[in-house]
Amino acid sequence: YMFVHDKIRTVIYAELSEARRRVFHRRAFEMLGEHAAPADMIRHAFQAGLLSDAVKASIAAADKAMAVFAIRDAISYYEQAQHLLQQHAPDPAHQVDISISQRWHLWASLGRAYVVSADWHAAQLNYTAMLAFARSCIEPIMECEALVCLANVALHQSFDLKTASALLQQALTVAQTSAAPAALAQTEWN
């Protein structure tokens, strides 16, 4: 709907019930489809109760921001996606349905953004969460990536060669026991 004045829109919006607002936001989300920027889609998806779509739009907006080196914006969008996942994880009525590979992408990309901005502590926390998730769902390639990233953080953050070496050894062990050539190659590269 188009309104001549912002105040009219504000008054009408305030008078709508929560259910009606969700319907309007869902319609806006569906109508905009893939024609709108992901950043514009986040609000409509969230307000419509489409949490999975809000997470996916947040990740897409962050990826676009990273592509143009808008690191702070990217971190904000990635953190928003993480927050939505964490906030609604225990609530079965609002389960966020995104794949393991999308979660992996989120953790890897957010960690990379933290590294680029030299926020080593945040990168370490992010990769530690990624490692825990990888181990919980038995994803050896993701586990190796998290271990390698943690080793890089240890090396760059505090020049801790001992910790970095131990993490890389763990990654190598995981890669060898899982018989995953991609994980082995990544671990040996580092």
Disulfide bonds with the S-S distance in Angstrom:
none
